[in-house]
Amino acid sequence: MNYKNIIVANERGITTITLNRPEKLNALDANILQELIKAIDEAREDDESKVMIITGAGRGFCSGADITSTALGTDTRLPGINRSHRLEPFILFGAVMKRLRNFHKPILVAINGMASGGGLSLACLGDIRIGCEEARFSAIFVKRGLVPDCGASYLLPRIVGTQNALKLMWTGDIIDAREAERIGLLSGVVPADELMSTVKELALQIAHGPSTAIELMKRMVYEGLEANSFSLSMAYEGWAQEMCYLTEDVQEGIKSFMERRPSNFTGK
């Protein structure tokens, strides 16, 4: 599909989605949100796509909602917004954020600049976030007299802890990449010219792994956190392990161990 507001590339098992409104710091309006919905749905259904990377074009990752646009992401009167979209919180924002939350494959986020408001929420929906040294973050909602949205009130405390999350939310302060790494918002910080190569290297390592096991790991971790029960997690592990034993990758893992060679997983 041809996109106008995002760039989608598929290579070696990796789907890279680049927000492409650099003149607006990749702010989110109805047009880019509708394209994101389609791209996420396509990647979800594509078995050849093992890992998703989300990043931004230009000097910003995502500055949040584009309140200057004539196509607001919460406008139910715009073309292409169907009933399922209208029933989501924040309409198209909710449709995108829920898709990412429920995306069963690994999501890596390469944060190349400012991530604020809904852009911070978008970044938080990644499983692993890596930023460049110029990356900046702000839960800017309070500066507009608003509460955090797009899942930020749920995600931030679980990522950085309650007191760090509330400090970010109550002040709306901008923090730099090193502070974001210190509080756990980023897993790593690299020079800008190494950002995409670093993220792609990690994505390739994951994409070359046993896809069924990796996707089950993601489900186990998030559903385990929700259930907060050791016994239920143990039961889930037992079921997931049985699912893994049905795959060809387990046989390959055993065979490669016996033959003392690297595994060649296919995701089957």
C-alpha positions as CSV (number, residue, x, y, z in Angstrom):
1,M,0.0,0.0,0.0
2,N,1.1,3.5,-0.7
3,Y,1.3,5.7,2.4
4,K,1.6,9.5,2.5
5,N,2.3,10.1,6.2
6,I,4.4,7.1,7.1
7,I,7.1,5.0,5.5
8,V,6.8,1.2,5.8
9,A,9.8,-1.0,4.9
10,N,10.0,-4.8,5.2
11,E,13.4,-6.4,5.2
12,R,14.8,-9.6,6.7
13,G,11.8,-10.3,8.9
14,I,11.6,-6.7,10.2
15,T,8.8,-4.2,9.5
16,T,10.0,-0.6,10.1
17,I,7.3,2.1,10.4
18,T,8.7,5.6,10.1
19,L,6.4,8.5,11.1
20,N,6.9,10.9,8.2
21,R,5.6,14.3,9.0
22,P,9.0,15.9,9.9
23,E,7.7,19.5,9.4
24,K,5.3,18.8,12.3
25,L,7.7,16.8,14.4
26,N,5.6,13.8,13.3
27,A,2.5,15.0,15.2
28,L,-0.5,12.7,15.0
29,D,-3.7,13.6,13.1
30,A,-6.4,11.5,11.6
31,N,-4.5,10.9,8.4
32,I,-1.4,9.5,9.9
33,L,-3.4,7.5,12.5
34,Q,-5.5,5.9,9.8
35,E,-2.3,4.9,8.0
36,L,-0.8,3.5,11.2
37,I,-3.9,1.3,11.7
38,K,-3.5,-0.2,8.3
39,A,0.3,-0.7,8.6
40,I,0.0,-2.3,12.1
41,D,-2.8,-4.7,10.8
42,E,-0.7,-5.7,7.8
43,A,2.3,-6.4,10.0
44,R,0.2,-8.4,12.4
45,E,-1.1,-10.7,9.7
46,D,2.2,-11.1,7.9
47,D,4.0,-14.3,9.1
48,E,7.2,-13.1,7.4
49,S,7.3,-10.1,9.7
50,K,8.8,-11.1,13.0
51,V,9.7,-7.8,14.6
52,M,8.3,-4.2,14.3
53,I,10.4,-1.1,14.6
54,I,8.8,2.3,15.1
55,T,10.8,5.5,14.6
56,G,10.4,9.1,13.3
57,A,11.7,11.1,10.4
58,G,13.6,14.3,10.9
59,R,14.6,15.7,14.3
60,G,11.6,14.5,16.3
61,F,10.1,11.1,17.2
62,C,6.5,12.3,17.8
63,S,5.2,15.6,19.4
64,G,1.8,14.1,20.2
65,A,-1.6,15.2,18.9
66,D,-1.6,17.7,16.0
67,I,-4.1,20.2,17.4
68,T,-3.5,22.5,14.3
69,S,-4.7,19.9,11.8
70,T,-8.1,20.1,10.1
71,A,-8.3,16.3,10.4
72,L,-8.2,15.8,14.2
73,G,-7.7,12.2,15.3
74,T,-10.8,12.5,17.5
75,D,-13.2,13.8,14.9
76,T,-15.9,11.2,14.3
77,R,-17.2,13.0,11.1
78,L,-14.1,12.4,9.0
79,P,-14.2,9.9,6.1
80,G,-13.0,6.4,7.0
81,I,-13.9,6.5,10.6
82,N,-16.3,3.5,11.2
83,R,-18.3,2.4,14.2
84,S,-15.4,0.3,15.7
85,H,-13.2,3.4,15.6
86,R,-15.9,5.6,17.1
87,L,-16.3,3.2,20.1
88,E,-12.6,3.4,21.0
89,P,-11.4,6.0,23.6
90,F,-10.0,9.0,21.8
91,I,-11.3,7.5,18.5
92,L,-8.3,6.9,16.1
93,F,-5.8,7.4,18.9
94,G,-7.4,4.6,20.9
95,A,-7.5,2.4,17.8
96,V,-3.8,2.7,17.2
97,M,-2.7,2.4,20.9
98,K,-4.9,-0.6,21.5
99,R,-3.5,-2.3,18.4
100,L,0.0,-1.7,19.6
101,R,-0.8,-3.0,23.1
102,N,-2.2,-6.2,21.7
103,F,0.4,-6.7,19.0
104,H,1.8,-10.2,19.6
105,K,5.2,-9.6,18.0
106,P,8.1,-7.7,19.5
107,I,8.0,-3.9,19.1
108,L,11.3,-1.9,19.2
109,V,11.1,1.9,19.3
110,A,14.0,4.0,18.0
111,I,13.5,7.4,19.5
112,N,15.3,9.9,17.4
113,G,14.2,13.2,19.1
114,M,11.4,14.7,21.1
115,A,8.6,12.3,22.3
116,S,5.9,14.3,24.1
117,G,2.3,13.9,25.0
118,G,0.7,11.2,22.8
119,G,4.2,10.6,21.3
120,L,5.4,9.6,24.7
121,S,2.5,7.2,25.1
122,L,3.3,5.8,21.6
123,A,6.9,5.2,22.7
124,C,5.8,3.5,25.9
125,L,3.9,0.9,23.9
126,G,7.1,-0.5,22.6
127,D,8.6,-3.5,24.3
128,I,12.1,-2.1,24.1
129,R,13.0,1.6,23.7
130,I,16.4,2.9,22.5
131,G,17.1,6.6,22.1
132,C,19.7,8.7,20.6
133,E,21.6,11.2,22.7
134,E,19.3,14.0,21.5
135,A,16.1,12.3,22.5
136,R,13.8,14.2,24.9
137,F,10.7,13.2,26.7
138,S,7.7,15.0,28.2
139,A,4.4,14.1,29.7
140,I,3.3,17.6,28.6
141,F,-0.4,17.1,29.2
142,V,-0.4,19.1,32.4
143,K,1.0,22.1,30.6
144,R,-2.3,22.2,28.6
145,G,-4.5,21.6,31.7
146,L,-5.0,18.0,30.6
147,V,-4.5,14.5,32.1
148,P,-2.2,12.0,30.4
149,D,-4.0,9.9,27.8
150,C,-3.4,7.2,25.1
151,G,-2.6,4.8,27.9
152,A,0.2,7.0,29.6
153,S,-1.4,6.8,33.0
154,Y,-1.3,3.0,32.8
155,L,2.1,2.6,31.1
156,L,4.4,5.1,32.7
157,P,4.0,3.9,36.3
158,R,4.7,0.3,35.2
159,I,7.8,1.4,33.3
160,V,9.4,4.0,35.5
161,G,7.7,3.5,38.9
162,T,4.9,5.4,40.6
163,Q,6.9,8.4,41.9
164,N,8.8,8.9,38.7
165,A,5.7,8.7,36.7
166,L,3.8,11.2,38.9
167,K,6.7,13.6,38.8
168,L,6.7,13.5,35.0
169,M,2.9,13.9,34.9
170,W,2.6,16.6,37.5
171,T,5.4,18.8,36.2
172,G,5.3,18.2,32.4
173,D,9.1,18.7,32.6
174,I,11.3,17.7,29.7
175,I,13.9,15.1,30.5
176,D,16.9,14.1,28.4
177,A,17.9,10.7,27.2
178,R,20.3,10.0,30.0
179,E,17.7,10.7,32.7
180,A,15.2,8.6,30.7
181,E,17.7,5.8,30.7
182,R,18.3,6.2,34.5
183,I,14.6,5.8,35.4
184,G,14.1,2.9,33.0
185,L,12.2,4.7,30.2
186,L,15.0,3.8,27.8
187,S,17.0,0.6,27.7
188,G,19.9,2.3,26.0
189,V,21.3,5.6,24.6
190,V,23.5,5.8,21.5
191,P,24.8,8.5,19.2
192,A,22.3,9.6,16.6
193,D,24.2,8.2,13.7
194,E,24.2,4.7,15.4
195,L,20.5,4.7,16.5
196,M,19.0,2.8,13.6
197,S,21.9,0.4,13.1
198,T,21.8,-0.5,16.8
199,V,18.0,-1.0,16.8
200,K,18.1,-3.1,13.6
201,E,20.9,-5.3,14.9
202,L,18.8,-6.1,18.0
203,A,15.7,-6.6,15.8
204,L,17.6,-9.0,13.5
205,Q,18.8,-11.0,16.5
206,I,15.1,-11.4,17.7
207,A,13.8,-12.0,14.1
208,H,16.3,-14.9,13.7
209,G,15.0,-16.5,16.9
210,P,12.2,-19.1,17.4
211,S,9.2,-16.8,16.6
212,T,6.6,-18.9,18.4
213,A,8.6,-19.0,21.6
214,I,9.4,-15.3,21.4
215,E,5.8,-14.3,20.8
216,L,4.7,-16.5,23.7
217,M,7.3,-14.9,26.0
218,K,5.7,-11.5,25.3
219,R,2.3,-12.8,26.1
220,M,3.5,-14.5,29.3
221,V,5.3,-11.4,30.6
222,Y,2.4,-9.0,30.0
223,E,-0.4,-11.3,31.1
224,G,1.7,-12.4,34.1
225,L,2.1,-8.8,35.2
226,E,-1.7,-8.3,34.9
227,A,-2.5,-11.5,36.8
228,N,0.3,-11.0,39.4
229,S,0.1,-14.7,40.4
230,F,3.0,-17.0,40.6
231,S,0.8,-20.1,40.3
232,L,-1.0,-18.8,37.2
233,S,2.3,-17.8,35.6
234,M,3.6,-21.3,36.2
235,A,0.5,-22.8,34.6
236,Y,0.9,-20.4,31.6
237,E,4.5,-21.5,31.2
238,G,3.4,-25.2,31.1
239,W,0.9,-24.5,28.4
240,A,3.3,-22.3,26.4
241,Q,6.0,-24.9,26.6
242,E,3.6,-27.5,25.1
243,M,2.9,-25.1,22.3
244,C,6.7,-24.7,21.7
245,Y,7.2,-28.5,21.5
246,L,4.8,-28.6,18.6
247,T,7.0,-26.4,16.5
248,E,9.9,-27.3,14.1
249,D,12.1,-24.8,15.8
250,V,12.3,-26.9,19.0
251,Q,13.5,-29.9,17.0
252,E,16.0,-27.6,15.3
253,G,17.2,-26.3,18.7
254,I,17.8,-29.8,19.9
255,K,19.5,-30.9,16.7
256,S,21.8,-27.9,16.6
257,F,22.8,-28.5,20.2
258,M,23.6,-32.2,19.5
259,E,25.6,-31.2,16.3
260,R,27.3,-28.3,18.1
261,R,26.3,-25.7,15.6
262,P,24.2,-22.5,15.6
263,S,20.5,-23.0,15.4
264,N,18.7,-22.1,12.1
265,F,15.2,-21.2,13.3
266,T,12.5,-20.6,10.7
267,G,9.6,-19.6,12.8
268,K,7.7,-22.8,12.0
